């Protein structure tokens, strides 16, 4: 077994017998480019809920409005699936 170390990473020439093929779960470019129509609304949220989303959005470098929109969209998708 030969091994090389580079910047703290150890590379070996051992066989990789335990590889597992997984299904491709990434969306297609067409799905990524699709932009669903949005409607602007006014909503009253609790301060603690809004603070939560703002803090998480800042941590993940995104907009808190987008996170809330995705949460609602995911909720609707699951409810549609359950009632189908």
Order of alpha helices (4+ residues) and beta strands (2+ residues): beta-beta-alpha-alpha-alpha
